[in-house]
Amino acid sequence: MNCPDCRAGVPDGKRFCGDCGTRLAPVASAEASRSSRSPPARLAERRQLTVLFSDLVDSTGLATRMDPEDLRELLEAYRGTVDSIVRNRGGCVAQHLGDGVLAFFGYPRADESDVERAVRTGLALVDAVARIGTGERRLQARVGIATGIVVVCSETDTATAGEASATGYPLHLAARLQSLAPAGSVVVADATRRLAPGLFDFHDLGARRLPGFAHPVQAWQARGESRVESRFRALRSPRTELIGRDEEMRCLATAWSAARGRSGGVVLVGGEAWIGKSRLIDSFQREPERDAPLRLRFHCSPHHVSTAFHPVVARFERAARFRRDDSPRTRRDRLETVLAPGTPDADRDLLLELMSVGDGAAGTAAPPDPRQRRQRVLEAMLRQLVLLASRAPVQLYWEDLHWIDPSSRELVDLLVDRAASMPVLLVLTCRPDFRADWTDRAHVTRL
């Protein structure tokens, strides 16, 4: 250091300057300097969150019946399963509270589908936990979900949910609803249900008095996804007439008339989000017709861009009216009823395996090589369309291609190639960032 008077150099630890004799101020140690600093300010912000609280059923009973080491392994499997499901569906694990897990949807990044993802996570979570353990050690979870305004505090503006804490009414409500839920079920608050109308099958549990709440709270049990085929109709039920889209409606009607005349085609409806692509399609489908066509709708999802054939699997599940408590045998029987008449046995076995309900009796149907297997599945799906179109003209809808998974993208490319030679109207919707090399073909019309 230097003397403040004569600027002469002074060795560390000296109390006086050797040149001018000036008394020097003591230098604080690094430890003292660090301890004197004020703690970092916590950043707080108001956010709308959907809060999910999951807890283990009868954890005390498990503790009395099991060896502590076995119990520890079982609880680690439970927490790992819950954490994985929450994170894979876009949620953030905020805290572990004993056997409970607190998760946020909408922090640190908000999304328009936070409520939907939270309810889907809860349903997937109770199903997955029920597969942990065996016999008396089989686990069950219950889940409570609530949505509302909370205050989130974090050390930095880039913190993850695990580094943050939150306070507010929804956290307490989610915990209370969790205690109200039957074993292996999901109970949601009324505000959560109203933000996901039509997407799930909700059972009214009535207004319940919960500890700490001055007034009865309306509760709903989520029993599974609804069977509504159109996501647009599930979220929005337009009661007004579509205005200003006469030209687009005429274009779709012309393409459908050509398809009914055995000359199929493709219509690609592109545009920014919320501009009305789904509304246009919905209005076209509502047009009265003497001979109602066979309509097949497939929806791509931003949460399944890496899930092979997700739109196809979801479509089969809706058509077969799967329930969460169906046995594999029941699902297999229901699925067989929605396959096209005349489906070859080999195709049937492949599609059953794709839906995870195969009986294993035809294990040689699917080749071991993944590429060969995917090709066989694609061919089986194309044959389904050919069989259906041989009986009557078909309207085929694929929505939100900007979120399509690679396997389904390959299927759509094949459908576009085949559409011109079949009585099929293939209608596709996408946002401007979707790119394809078939948009300039003669049988493809762009809107």
N, C-alpha and C positions, 0 to 999 in steps of 0.2 A: 504494500500500500504506500501512498505518498503522504507526506506531511501537509496539512491544509495551509500552513503559513509559508514555508520555504520551498515546498514541493519536492523536498529531498526524499529519496526512497528509504523506507523504514521496514526492517524485517518483520515478518508476522510474529505476533506474540509480544513485541516491545510496547511499553506503555508511554515512553518519551522519545521525541525526535533526537537523534544523536548530534545533529548540526545546530539546531536552535533551541532545544530543550522544551519544546511545546508538548504539553500533556495531550495524549491522544485518547479519543473516545474508544471504549472497548467495542470490539467487533462481535456481533451476535453469531453464535454457531449456526450451522446449517439446520440442525435439529430444532433449535429455538426459533429460527426464522420460519421453518415449516409449521411449527406448532402455533405461531402467532398469526398465521394466515386465517382468515375467516373461511368457514366451510362454503363450498360452492352453492350458489343459489339454486334452489329447486325450481324447475320450470313447470308451471301449472297452466292447464288449459281446459276449457269446457268442450266436451265432445259428446256426440250421441253414440253410444255403444250398445251392442247386444251382448249381454253377459251370460255365460253358460257356467253353471255350477254342477259338477258331477260328484257323487259320493257313493261309496261302497255299501251295499246292503249287508247288515248283520256282521259288521267287522268284529264286534265284541265276541259274538258267538264263535267266529273263526279263531279268534285268539285263545279262547278257552279249550278248543278242540284240537289245535294243531301245535306241533313243535315250533318254537320261535324261529328256527332257521328255515323251516319249510314255509312258515307264514311270511317271512321276509322275502323269500323268492317269489311267492305268489303276489305279494303287494308290489314288488318291483315289476313283475309282468303286467299287472294292472295299470300302474302309472305309465309304464312305457307304451302300452297300447293306447291309453287315452291321449298321451302327449303326441304320439305319431298321428293319430286320426285328426286331432285338432290342427296340427301344423300342416298336414297334407291337404286340408280343406281351407287353408288361408286364415286360420285363427292363430291367436297368440296365447300360449300358456303363461298366465300371469303369476300364479302362486300355487303351491301345494300346501294344503291345510289338513294335516293328518292324512286321512283316507280321501279327502276331498281334493278336487282339482278345479281351480278358477281359471276361466279362459275368456279372452276378449275377442270380439269380432267388430272391426272398425277402428282398431288402433294397432300399430302406429299409422296404418294406411286405411282410409275409408273407402268403401266400395258400395255401389248401389245394391249389391246382392248380399250384404252382410247378414241380414235377418234370415234369408233363405239358406245361406251356408251354415249358419248356427243351428238351425233346426235339422238340416240334413246331417250335420255332425253329431247332434244328439242321438238321432235314430241309428246312425252307424255305430256310435259308441256303445249303446246298450246291447246291440247285437254282437259286437266284437267281444265285449267283456263276458257275455254269456257263454262264450266258447273257451274261456280260460278255466283251467282246472278240470277235475273229474269227480263224479260222485258227490259226496257231501262237501267237497272242496270247490264245487262249481260256483263261480262268482256271479253276482248280479249287481248292476248299477242302477241308480236313479238319477235323472237329470232335471234341473230347473233352468228356464231361460226367461230373461226379461230384457226389455229395451227401454232406453231413456237417456237423459242427460246426466253425465257424471263429470267430475273434475279429476283429471289424470295428472299426476306429478311424476317427473323424471329428473335425473341429474343433468341430462343433456338433451338437446333437441333431436338427437339421433338415437335415443334409447329404444331398446326393444321393450316389449311388454313385461318381460322378466325383470327388467330394471325399473319398472314403474309401479306405482300404486294408484288406486282409484278410490274415490269416495262418492257416495250418492245412493239414492233410493233403489235403482235397479240391482245393485249388488245384494242388498238385503232381501229384495223381493225374489231374486233368483234362488237364493239360499232357502228361503221359506217354501217356495214352490217345489224345490227339490225334496224337502222333507215331506211334502204332501203327495208326491208321486208314488204310485204303486211300484213294486220291484220290477225292474226291467222296462221302465217306461219313461216318457219325456212329457213334462208339463210346462206350458208356456203361459206367459201373461197375456192379457187381452190386447195390449198395444203391439206385442210381437205378432199375434195372430192377424191383426188388422193390416200389418205391413207385408204379409205373405198370403193374401187371399187367393183361394182356389188352387194353390200349389200343393197343399197337404190336406189330409183327412183329419180334421179336428173334432174331438168329442167334447161336448160341453160338460164341464164338471161343476158348473154353477158358481155362485158367489160364496167364497169361503172366508171364514174369519181366521186370520193368521196372527200369531203372537207379535205384538209391537205395532200392529196396523190398526188405526182407529176405525176404519170402515172395511166391510167385506170386500174381498178381492176376487174378481172374475178369473177363473182358471180354465185352461183348455188342455186336454191330452192329445198330443200328436201321435196318431196311429200309423202314419205312413204317408207316402206321397199320394196325391190324388190321381185319379185315372183320366183327368182331362187331357185330351190329345193336343190341344193348342195352348202353348204357353201364353200367347197373347190373350186368348180368351180367359185364361186363369187369372191373369194380373189385371186385365182391363176388359170391361164388358161394355162396348160402345152401344149406346142406344140411339145415336144420331146417324143420319145418312152421310155416307162419304161424299164429299164435295170437292170438285176441282181435279178429279182423276179420271175423267171420262175417256181420254185418249188411252191411258194405261189399261183401263178396264176393257176397252175395245180390242186392244192388242192381245190381252189374255184370252178373250172370247174367241178371237180369230184363230189363235193357236190351238185352242181346245176343239174348235170345229174341225180343223185339219187333222187333229189326232183322232177324233171320232171317225174321220174318213180314212183311217188306217195310215195316215202320213204324220208321224209324230214330230215333235220339235222341243226345243229348249228355250225358256225365257229366263234371262238373268236379270234380276231386279237389284240394282246397286244404289247405294246412297249412304249419307252420313247416319249416325245413330239418331234414333227418335224422329226420323223424317217421315215415317209412315209405311215402311216396307211390309211389315206384318199386318198392318191395318188394311193395306191394299189387298193382300192375299185373303185375309179373313172376309173382306167384303165381296171378293170374287166368289168365294166358296158359298156365301149366303145367297147368291143369285138363284132364284127358283128355276128348277129344271125338271123336265118331264121324266127323263131317265137319269136318276141320281148316279153319278159315277163312283167308282171305287177310289177313295182318297187315302194315300199313305203319307204321313208327315214325319219328318226326321228333324231333330233339333240338335245342333252342335252347342257345346257348352264351354265357356272360358275356363271351367274347373276340370275339364276332362280332355284337354288338348293332347295328353300323352296316353290316353286310354284307348286302346285299339277297338274300333267299331262301336264306340260308345253310343252314337245316335241309333244304330241298328239294334243294339241290345236293349236300350231304353224303349224303343218302339215295340219290340216283341214283348217286353214286360207289361207295357200298357195294354196291348192287344190281348194278351193272355190273362190279364187281370190278376197279376201276382199279388199275394198278400204277404206281409212280413212273417207270419206264422205258418206259411205253407211248408209242407215237407217237400223234399226233393222229388218224391214220386208224384205228389200232387202237381207240382210245377211242371214236371215232364208231361203229364197227361194234358194239362191245360195248354201247354205250348204246342203239342201235336195237333190240337184242334184249330190252331190259327195258321198252320202251314198251308201252302197252296195245295189244292187237290192234285194228286198225281206226283207229289214230291218223291223222288227216288230215295230208297233206304239209306244210301251212302250220304246224300245231302242231309237227310233228317238227322243222322248220327252226328254229322259235323256241326249242324246248327244247335243241336242239343248240347253238345260239348262247349260250343261258344257261349251258351247261356249258363254254363256250369251246372247243368242238370242231367248230363249224360249218365247212363247206367253202367258204363264200362263194358257192356257186352260186345260192343263193336269197336274195340280198341284199335283195330287195324285200319279203321276208316280214315284217320288223320295221319299223314306221314310224319315221321319224327323230325324232318328238316323244317325249321320255322318258315322258310320262304315257300317251300312246296305246300305246306299247310295253309298259309295265307292265300296262296293262289287257288287252292281247292275251295276255301271258304268263299272267296270272291266269285268263283264260278257257280257255287251253290246259290249264292244270293242273286246272281243274275238269272239263274234258272227259275227262281221264285217269281221274279218279275215277268219272265216270259210265260210261265204257266198262268199267272193272273191275267196278263194282257190277252192271252188266247181266249179267255172267256168273255172279257168286256174291256173297253178302253179304261185307262188308269190315269188318274192325276197323282203325280209324285212330287212332293214338296221337300226340299232340303233348305233349312233356314240357318242363317248365320255361318256361312262357309268360312268367314275369317277366323273362326274358332275350331275348324275341323281338324281331327287327328289324322296322321299320315295314312293309316290304313283305310279310313273312310274316304279320304281324298282320292285314293286310288280307285275305290269303288265308284265315286262320282264321275271320275274321268271315263270309266268304262260305261257308265250309264249314259253319259253324253254321246259317246260313240254309237251306242245301240239305239238311242231314242229315235233317230230318224227312220229306222226300219220297223218300228212297232207302233201300235196305237196308244202312245203314251205322251202325255204332256208333262215335261219335267220343268218345274219352276224352282229356281235357286235364288236365295237372297244373300247379299254380302255388303260389307262396307268397302269404301274406295281402295283400301290397302290390299284387298284380295286380288291375286293375279292368277291367270290361267292361260294356257296356250291354245284353247279351243274357242275363244270368244269371237273369232272372225269367221267361223264356219257358217255355211249357208243356212243350216237349220237352227242356228242360235240367234235369238233376238235379244238385244240389250235394251233395258229401260233404265 
